[in-house]
Amino acid sequence: MWYVIEGYDGEDVLDQRRAARPEHLARLTALAEAGRLLLAGPCPAIDAQDPGPAGFSGSVVVAEFESLEAARAWADEDPYTAAGVYGRTEVRPFKPVLP
């Protein structure tokens, strides 16, 4: 089943986000290579493709896992969580419809 994982950045965490990004991307790349990643990306904190020092408000990942518990466990182990980037994370079932 597909799940949406939404991580919400804490305050002033841009430096932590940058430092943890390579590990975060490696995990996403592994999901993609396994055919289990539908989409992933950050949410700019301002209305701009490159938010610069404004940073990001969080991230969205839509990926396939065997269960909600497995998706939550994967989210809990995210390098952004360990680095203190995410203040909170939400995981919900997701049903792709389009395209």
N, CA, C and O atoms as CSV, one atom per row, in Angstrom:
chain,resi,resn,atom,element,x,y,z
A,1,MET,N,N,0.850,-1.176,0.000
A,1,MET,CA,C,0.000,0.000,0.000
A,1,MET,C,C,0.893,1.234,0.000
A,1,MET,O,O,2.031,1.199,0.467
A,2,TRP,N,N,0.355,2.316,-0.530
A,2,TRP,CA,C,1.080,3.585,-0.566
A,2,TRP,C,C,0.769,4.399,0.687
A,2,TRP,O,O,-0.328,4.334,1.240
A,3,TYR,N,N,1.778,5.173,1.118
A,3,TYR,CA,C,1.634,6.032,2.298
A,3,TYR,C,C,2.258,7.384,2.006
A,3,TYR,O,O,3.272,7.480,1.314
A,4,VAL,N,N,1.639,8.425,2.543
A,4,VAL,CA,C,2.227,9.761,2.462
A,4,VAL,C,C,2.868,10.054,3.816
A,4,VAL,O,O,2.255,9.892,4.871
A,5,ILE,N,N,4.105,10.482,3.747
A,5,ILE,CA,C,4.860,10.853,4.942
A,5,ILE,C,C,5.134,12.339,4.847
A,5,ILE,O,O,5.774,12.802,3.902
A,6,GLU,N,N,4.649,13.085,5.825
A,6,GLU,CA,C,4.865,14.525,5.856
A,6,GLU,C,C,5.707,14.876,7.075
A,6,GLU,O,O,5.302,14.653,8.216
A,7,GLY,N,N,6.868,15.420,6.815
A,7,GLY,CA,C,7.740,15.890,7.882
A,7,GLY,C,C,7.655,17.396,7.954
A,7,GLY,O,O,7.741,18.073,6.930
A,8,TYR,N,N,7.489,17.924,9.134
A,8,TYR,CA,C,7.347,19.363,9.345
A,8,TYR,C,C,8.593,19.894,10.040
A,8,TYR,O,O,8.920,19.483,11.154
A,9,ASP,N,N,9.287,20.814,9.367
A,9,ASP,CA,C,10.524,21.356,9.914
A,9,ASP,C,C,10.279,22.183,11.163
A,9,ASP,O,O,9.269,22.875,11.286
A,10,GLY,N,N,11.230,22.094,12.086
A,10,GLY,CA,C,11.232,22.956,13.262
A,10,GLY,C,C,11.753,24.337,12.878
A,10,GLY,O,O,11.910,24.643,11.696
A,11,GLU,N,N,12.011,25.148,13.859
A,11,GLU,CA,C,12.514,26.506,13.646
A,11,GLU,C,C,14.023,26.500,13.441
A,11,GLU,O,O,14.750,25.777,14.123
A,12,ASP,N,N,14.485,27.307,12.502
A,12,ASP,CA,C,15.922,27.513,12.286
A,12,ASP,C,C,16.702,26.207,12.145
A,12,ASP,O,O,17.690,25.993,12.848
A,13,VAL,N,N,16.260,25.334,11.237
A,13,VAL,CA,C,16.912,24.032,11.066
A,13,VAL,C,C,17.573,23.867,9.691
A,13,VAL,O,O,17.930,22.753,9.309
A,14,LEU,N,N,17.735,24.958,8.954
A,14,LEU,CA,C,18.282,24.853,7.608
A,14,LEU,C,C,19.681,24.229,7.611
A,14,LEU,O,O,19.984,23.400,6.753
A,15,ASP,N,N,20.525,24.611,8.551
A,15,ASP,CA,C,21.875,24.029,8.604
A,15,ASP,C,C,21.815,22.526,8.886
A,15,ASP,O,O,22.562,21.761,8.275
A,16,GLN,N,N,20.949,22.093,9.791
A,16,GLN,CA,C,20.802,20.672,10.088
A,16,GLN,C,C,20.263,19.919,8.867
A,16,GLN,O,O,20.681,18.798,8.577
A,17,ARG,N,N,19.328,20.560,8.159
A,17,ARG,CA,C,18.752,19.960,6.946
A,17,ARG,C,C,19.855,19.742,5.912
A,17,ARG,O,O,19.956,18.664,5.325
A,18,ARG,N,N,20.670,20.753,5.692
A,18,ARG,CA,C,21.748,20.631,4.705
A,18,ARG,C,C,22.727,19.525,5.092
A,18,ARG,O,O,23.179,18.770,4.231
A,19,ALA,N,N,23.056,19.425,6.371
A,19,ALA,CA,C,24.021,18.419,6.826
A,19,ALA,C,C,23.473,17.002,6.685
A,19,ALA,O,O,24.228,16.088,6.354
A,20,ALA,N,N,22.189,16.799,6.926
A,20,ALA,CA,C,21.584,15.467,6.895
A,20,ALA,C,C,21.078,15.077,5.501
A,20,ALA,O,O,20.674,13.934,5.287
A,21,ARG,N,N,21.099,16.013,4.565
A,21,ARG,CA,C,20.515,15.772,3.239
A,21,ARG,C,C,21.116,14.578,2.503
A,21,ARG,O,O,20.349,13.790,1.949
A,22,PRO,N,N,22.434,14.390,2.460
A,22,PRO,CA,C,22.956,13.231,1.719
A,22,PRO,C,C,22.414,11.894,2.220
A,22,PRO,O,O,22.070,11.030,1.414
A,23,GLU,N,N,22.334,11.714,3.526
A,23,GLU,CA,C,21.787,10.467,4.078
A,23,GLU,C,C,20.293,10.336,3.786
A,23,GLU,O,O,19.806,9.250,3.471
A,24,HIS,N,N,19.576,11.451,3.893
A,24,HIS,CA,C,18.147,11.470,3.602
A,24,HIS,C,C,17.909,11.057,2.147
A,24,HIS,O,O,17.052,10.217,1.871
A,25,LEU,N,N,18.664,11.644,1.223
A,25,LEU,CA,C,18.510,11.326,-0.195
A,25,LEU,C,C,18.911,9.888,-0.503
A,25,LEU,O,O,18.316,9.264,-1.382
A,26,ALA,N,N,19.888,9.355,0.188
A,26,ALA,CA,C,20.306,7.966,-0.031
A,26,ALA,C,C,19.155,7.003,0.280
A,26,ALA,O,O,18.945,6.027,-0.439
A,27,ARG,N,N,18.422,7.282,1.341
A,27,ARG,CA,C,17.289,6.417,1.691
A,27,ARG,C,C,16.186,6.516,0.646
A,27,ARG,O,O,15.560,5.514,0.299
A,28,LEU,N,N,15.950,7.732,0.143
A,28,LEU,CA,C,14.938,7.915,-0.895
A,28,LEU,C,C,15.362,7.233,-2.188
A,28,LEU,O,O,14.538,6.634,-2.880
A,29,THR,N,N,16.642,7.324,-2.511
A,29,THR,CA,C,17.164,6.673,-3.710
A,29,THR,C,C,16.971,5.160,-3.619
A,29,THR,O,O,16.626,4.518,-4.611
A,30,ALA,N,N,17.190,4.595,-2.447
A,30,ALA,CA,C,16.986,3.154,-2.256
A,30,ALA,C,C,15.522,2.772,-2.493
A,30,ALA,O,O,15.241,1.746,-3.112
A,31,LEU,N,N,14.596,3.589,-2.007
A,31,LEU,CA,C,13.171,3.336,-2.265
A,31,LEU,C,C,12.876,3.416,-3.754
A,31,LEU,O,O,12.162,2.570,-4.295
A,32,ALA,N,N,13.424,4.430,-4.422
A,32,ALA,CA,C,13.190,4.606,-5.857
A,32,ALA,C,C,13.733,3.417,-6.642
A,32,ALA,O,O,13.068,2.912,-7.547
A,33,GLU,N,N,14.931,2.972,-6.300
A,33,GLU,CA,C,15.541,1.843,-7.002
A,33,GLU,C,C,14.763,0.548,-6.793
A,33,GLU,O,O,14.802,-0.351,-7.633
A,34,ALA,N,N,14.064,0.461,-5.679
A,34,ALA,CA,C,13.223,-0.707,-5.404
A,34,ALA,C,C,11.834,-0.578,-6.031
A,34,ALA,O,O,11.007,-1.480,-5.900
A,35,GLY,N,N,11.575,0.549,-6.715
A,35,GLY,CA,C,10.276,0.772,-7.338
A,35,GLY,C,C,9.183,1.125,-6.359
A,35,GLY,O,O,8.000,0.945,-6.650
A,36,ARG,N,N,9.567,1.627,-5.200
A,36,ARG,CA,C,8.594,1.904,-4.136
A,36,ARG,C,C,8.386,3.387,-3.860
A,36,ARG,O,O,7.695,3.733,-2.902
A,37,LEU,N,N,8.959,4.272,-4.663
A,37,LEU,CA,C,8.825,5.709,-4.431
A,37,LEU,C,C,7.993,6.336,-5.531
A,37,LEU,O,O,8.340,6.245,-6.709
A,38,LEU,N,N,6.896,6.974,-5.150
A,38,LEU,CA,C,6.044,7.661,-6.112
A,38,LEU,C,C,6.519,9.092,-6.312
A,38,LEU,O,O,6.612,9.569,-7.443
A,39,LEU,N,N,6.819,9.776,-5.210
A,39,LEU,CA,C,7.356,11.133,-5.280
A,39,LEU,C,C,7.934,11.524,-3.941
A,39,LEU,O,O,7.595,10.958,-2.901
A,40,ALA,N,N,8.818,12.510,-3.992
A,40,ALA,CA,C,9.414,13.035,-2.760
A,40,ALA,C,C,9.967,14.412,-3.049
A,40,ALA,O,O,10.465,14.676,-4.144
A,41,GLY,N,N,9.879,15.283,-2.068
A,41,GLY,CA,C,10.465,16.605,-2.225
A,41,GLY,C,C,10.177,17.502,-1.044
A,41,GLY,O,O,9.302,17.224,-0.224
A,42,PRO,N,N,10.941,18.597,-0.973
A,42,PRO,CA,C,10.761,19.555,0.111
A,42,PRO,C,C,9.677,20.582,-0.214
A,42,PRO,O,O,9.307,20.770,-1.373
A,43,CYS,N,N,9.184,21.231,0.815
A,43,CYS,CA,C,8.204,22.309,0.686
A,43,CYS,C,C,8.894,23.620,1.056
A,43,CYS,O,O,9.169,23.859,2.232
A,44,PRO,N,N,9.180,24.475,0.065
A,44,PRO,CA,C,9.825,25.755,0.379
A,44,PRO,C,C,8.988,26.570,1.376
A,44,PRO,O,O,7.758,26.564,1.329
A,45,ALA,N,N,9.676,27.258,2.259
A,45,ALA,CA,C,8.995,28.064,3.279
A,45,ALA,C,C,8.379,29.334,2.694
A,45,ALA,O,O,7.522,29.960,3.317
A,46,ILE,N,N,8.823,29.709,1.488
A,46,ILE,CA,C,8.253,30.863,0.796
A,46,ILE,C,C,7.882,30.438,-0.617
A,46,ILE,O,O,8.261,29.355,-1.063
A,47,ASP,N,N,7.154,31.273,-1.309
A,47,ASP,CA,C,6.696,30.964,-2.660
A,47,ASP,C,C,7.829,31.190,-3.660
A,47,ASP,O,O,7.835,32.168,-4.407
A,48,ALA,N,N,8.789,30.260,-3.655
A,48,ALA,CA,C,9.938,30.361,-4.543
A,48,ALA,C,C,10.522,28.977,-4.759
A,48,ALA,O,O,10.545,28.156,-3.842
A,49,GLN,N,N,10.993,28.717,-5.968
A,49,GLN,CA,C,11.631,27.440,-6.266
A,49,GLN,C,C,12.852,27.224,-5.372
A,49,GLN,O,O,13.060,26.135,-4.839
A,50,ASP,N,N,13.656,28.280,-5.218
A,50,ASP,CA,C,14.818,28.246,-4.328
A,50,ASP,C,C,14.565,29.248,-3.207
A,50,ASP,O,O,14.698,30.453,-3.419
A,51,PRO,N,N,14.202,28.769,-2.016
A,51,PRO,CA,C,13.845,29.687,-0.941
A,51,PRO,C,C,15.030,30.356,-0.260
A,51,PRO,O,O,14.843,31.198,0.618
A,52,GLY,N,N,16.250,29.991,-0.655
A,52,GLY,CA,C,17.427,30.599,-0.039
A,52,GLY,C,C,17.421,30.433,1.467
A,52,GLY,O,O,17.094,29.359,1.971
A,53,PRO,N,N,17.779,31.489,2.198
A,53,PRO,CA,C,17.879,31.379,3.655
A,53,PRO,C,C,16.535,31.169,4.361
A,53,PRO,O,O,16.509,30.826,5.543
A,54,ALA,N,N,15.409,31.373,3.642
A,54,ALA,CA,C,14.098,31.113,4.254
A,54,ALA,C,C,13.928,29.620,4.536
A,54,ALA,O,O,13.186,29.227,5.437
A,55,GLY,N,N,14.626,28.799,3.755
A,55,GLY,CA,C,14.587,27.365,3.985
A,55,GLY,C,C,13.285,26.704,3.588
A,55,GLY,O,O,12.615,27.120,2.642
A,56,PHE,N,N,12.943,25.671,4.327
A,56,PHE,CA,C,11.808,24.829,3.988
A,56,PHE,C,C,10.893,24.651,5.196
A,56,PHE,O,O,11.320,24.751,6.346
A,57,SER,N,N,9.627,24.386,4.902
A,57,SER,CA,C,8.668,24.147,5.987
A,57,SER,C,C,8.512,22.660,6.276
A,57,SER,O,O,7.914,22.274,7.280
A,58,GLY,N,N,9.050,21.836,5.395
A,58,GLY,CA,C,8.953,20.397,5.587
A,58,GLY,C,C,9.191,19.653,4.295
A,58,GLY,O,O,9.733,20.199,3.335
A,59,SER,N,N,8.775,18.388,4.282
A,59,SER,CA,C,8.957,17.516,3.122
A,59,SER,C,C,7.775,16.575,2.992
A,59,SER,O,O,7.063,16.302,3.959
A,60,VAL,N,N,7.579,16.080,1.763
A,60,VAL,CA,C,6.542,15.095,1.485
A,60,VAL,C,C,7.190,13.911,0.776
A,60,VAL,O,O,7.970,14.084,-0.160
A,61,VAL,N,N,6.860,12.717,1.232
A,61,VAL,CA,C,7.301,11.475,0.599
A,61,VAL,C,C,6.058,10.617,0.399
A,61,VAL,O,O,5.271,10.436,1.328
A,62,VAL,N,N,5.880,10.093,-0.804
A,62,VAL,CA,C,4.830,9.112,-1.050
A,62,VAL,C,C,5.527,7.848,-1.510
A,62,VAL,O,O,6.165,7.822,-2.563
A,63,ALA,N,N,5.400,6.797,-0.707
A,63,ALA,CA,C,6.123,5.559,-0.967
A,63,ALA,C,C,5.287,4.355,-0.565
A,63,ALA,O,O,4.319,4.458,0.188
A,64,GLU,N,N,5.697,3.213,-1.095
A,64,GLU,CA,C,4.996,1.966,-0.825
A,64,GLU,C,C,5.681,1.212,0.319
A,64,GLU,O,O,6.900,1.037,0.334
A,65,PHE,N,N,4.862,0.773,1.269
A,65,PHE,CA,C,5.337,-0.019,2.403
A,65,PHE,C,C,4.358,-1.156,2.631
A,65,PHE,O,O,3.227,-1.112,2.149
A,66,GLU,N,N,4.789,-2.177,3.367
A,66,GLU,CA,C,3.923,-3.330,3.609
A,66,GLU,C,C,2.810,-3.027,4.601
A,66,GLU,O,O,1.797,-3.726,4.630
A,67,SER,N,N,2.990,-1.982,5.420
A,67,SER,CA,C,1.968,-1.641,6.412
A,67,SER,C,C,2.182,-0.211,6.907
A,67,SER,O,O,3.228,0.396,6.682
A,68,LEU,N,N,1.174,0.299,7.576
A,68,LEU,CA,C,1.280,1.621,8.186
A,68,LEU,C,C,2.399,1.634,9.218
A,68,LEU,O,O,3.142,2.611,9.321
A,69,GLU,N,N,2.520,0.567,9.973
A,69,GLU,CA,C,3.575,0.483,10.984
A,69,GLU,C,C,4.959,0.523,10.336
A,69,GLU,O,O,5.871,1.159,10.866
A,70,ALA,N,N,5.122,-0.146,9.200
A,70,ALA,CA,C,6.403,-0.137,8.487
A,70,ALA,C,C,6.713,1.264,7.961
A,70,ALA,O,O,7.861,1.705,8.006
A,71,ALA,N,N,5.698,1.958,7.465
A,71,ALA,CA,C,5.895,3.326,6.979
A,71,ALA,C,C,6.290,4.249,8.127
A,71,ALA,O,O,7.179,5.087,7.980
A,72,ARG,N,N,5.628,4.092,9.266
A,72,ARG,CA,C,5.973,4.913,10.442
A,72,ARG,C,C,7.394,4.621,10.924
A,72,ARG,O,O,8.133,5.537,11.285
A,73,ALA,N,N,7.766,3.360,10.928
A,73,ALA,CA,C,9.120,2.997,11.359
A,73,ALA,C,C,10.156,3.598,10.423
A,73,ALA,O,O,11.186,4.097,10.875
A,74,TRP,N,N,9.891,3.554,9.112
A,74,TRP,CA,C,10.809,4.141,8.140
A,74,TRP,C,C,10.928,5.643,8.393
A,74,TRP,O,O,12.032,6.189,8.384
A,75,ALA,N,N,9.804,6.306,8.617
A,75,ALA,CA,C,9.813,7.752,8.873
A,75,ALA,C,C,10.564,8.078,10.159
A,75,ALA,O,O,11.301,9.063,10.213
A,76,ASP,N,N,10.387,7.270,11.184
A,76,ASP,CA,C,11.057,7.503,12.470
A,76,ASP,C,C,12.574,7.397,12.354
A,76,ASP,O,O,13.299,7.994,13.150
A,77,GLU,N,N,13.061,6.638,11.365
A,77,GLU,CA,C,14.491,6.443,11.179
A,77,GLU,C,C,15.099,7.426,10.176
A,77,GLU,O,O,16.280,7.323,9.845
A,78,ASP,N,N,14.305,8.370,9.697
A,78,ASP,CA,C,14.808,9.324,8.706
A,78,ASP,C,C,15.934,10.169,9.306
A,78,ASP,O,O,15.822,10.609,10.450
A,79,PRO,N,N,17.005,10.402,8.562
A,79,PRO,CA,C,18.094,11.253,9.049
A,79,PRO,C,C,17.636,12.664,9.433
A,79,PRO,O,O,18.229,13.280,10.318
A,80,TYR,N,N,16.605,13.176,8.789
A,80,TYR,CA,C,16.096,14.493,9.177
A,80,TYR,C,C,15.489,14.444,10.579
A,80,TYR,O,O,15.578,15.419,11.325
A,81,THR,N,N,14.887,13.340,10.934
A,81,THR,CA,C,14.353,13.188,12.289
A,81,THR,C,C,15.502,13.129,13.288
A,81,THR,O,O,15.485,13.823,14.304
A,82,ALA,N,N,16.494,12.302,12.996
A,82,ALA,CA,C,17.647,12.158,13.894
A,82,ALA,C,C,18.403,13.464,14.072
A,82,ALA,O,O,18.934,13.736,15.148
A,83,ALA,N,N,18.454,14.281,13.011
A,83,ALA,CA,C,19.196,15.550,13.055
A,83,ALA,C,C,18.383,16.685,13.681
A,83,ALA,O,O,18.891,17.793,13.848
A,84,GLY,N,N,17.128,16.413,14.025
A,84,GLY,CA,C,16.293,17.454,14.626
A,84,GLY,C,C,15.684,18.408,13.622
A,84,GLY,O,O,15.204,19.477,14.000
A,85,VAL,N,N,15.694,18.044,12.344
A,85,VAL,CA,C,15.081,18.895,11.314
A,85,VAL,C,C,13.565,18.883,11.477
A,85,VAL,O,O,12.925,19.933,11.544
A,86,TYR,N,N,13.007,17.688,11.538
A,86,TYR,CA,C,11.560,17.574,11.671
A,86,TYR,C,C,11.137,17.755,13.123
A,86,TYR,O,O,11.640,17.082,14.023
A,87,GLY,N,N,10.207,18.674,13.331
A,87,GLY,CA,C,9.604,18.840,14.641
A,87,GLY,C,C,8.530,17.800,14.879
A,87,GLY,O,O,8.279,17.392,16.013
A,88,ARG,N,N,7.892,17.371,13.782
A,88,ARG,CA,C,6.886,16.315,13.858
A,88,ARG,C,C,6.749,15.677,12.483
A,88,ARG,O,O,7.104,16.272,11.466
A,89,THR,N,N,6.230,14.462,12.473
A,89,THR,CA,C,6.030,13.707,11.242
A,89,THR,C,C,4.662,13.057,11.282
A,89,THR,O,O,4.245,12.525,12.311
A,90,GLU,N,N,3.967,13.102,10.159
A,90,GLU,CA,C,2.672,12.431,10.043
A,90,GLU,C,C,2.753,11.406,8.927
A,90,GLU,O,O,3.351,11.664,7.882
A,91,VAL,N,N,2.154,10.244,9.145
A,91,VAL,CA,C,2.132,9.174,8.155
A,91,VAL,C,C,0.687,8.732,7.982
A,91,VAL,O,O,0.000,8.408,8.951
A,92,ARG,N,N,0.233,8.725,6.718
A,92,ARG,CA,C,-1.149,8.334,6.432
A,92,ARG,C,C,-1.200,7.453,5.194
A,92,ARG,O,O,-0.344,7.574,4.318
A,93,PRO,N,N,-2.191,6.567,5.105
A,93,PRO,CA,C,-2.388,5.815,3.871
A,93,PRO,C,C,-2.686,6.779,2.717
A,93,PRO,O,O,-3.246,7.857,2.918
A,94,PHE,N,N,-2.298,6.366,1.506
A,94,PHE,CA,C,-2.478,7.210,0.325
A,94,PHE,C,C,-2.952,6.343,-0.833
A,94,PHE,O,O,-2.454,5.235,-1.033
A,95,LYS,N,N,-3.913,6.850,-1.591
A,95,LYS,CA,C,-4.436,6.126,-2.748
A,95,LYS,C,C,-4.161,6.945,-4.004
A,95,LYS,O,O,-4.851,7.933,-4.256
A,96,PRO,N,N,-3.157,6.547,-4.802
A,96,PRO,CA,C,-2.902,7.273,-6.043
A,96,PRO,C,C,-4.072,7.099,-7.019
A,96,PRO,O,O,-4.587,5.995,-7.197
A,97,VAL,N,N,-4.474,8.189,-7.636
A,97,VAL,CA,C,-5.567,8.138,-8.623
A,97,VAL,C,C,-5.089,8.667,-9.975
A,97,VAL,O,O,-5.299,8.014,-10.997
A,98,LEU,N,N,-4.467,9.809,-9.997
A,98,LEU,CA,C,-3.986,10.420,-11.242
A,98,LEU,C,C,-2.529,10.805,-11.088
A,98,LEU,O,O,-2.131,11.066,-9.953
A,99,PRO,N,N,-1.741,10.863,-12.054
A,99,PRO,CA,C,-2.031,10.488,-13.448
A,99,PRO,C,C,-2.008,8.999,-13.625
A,99,PRO,O,O,-2.230,8.506,-14.731
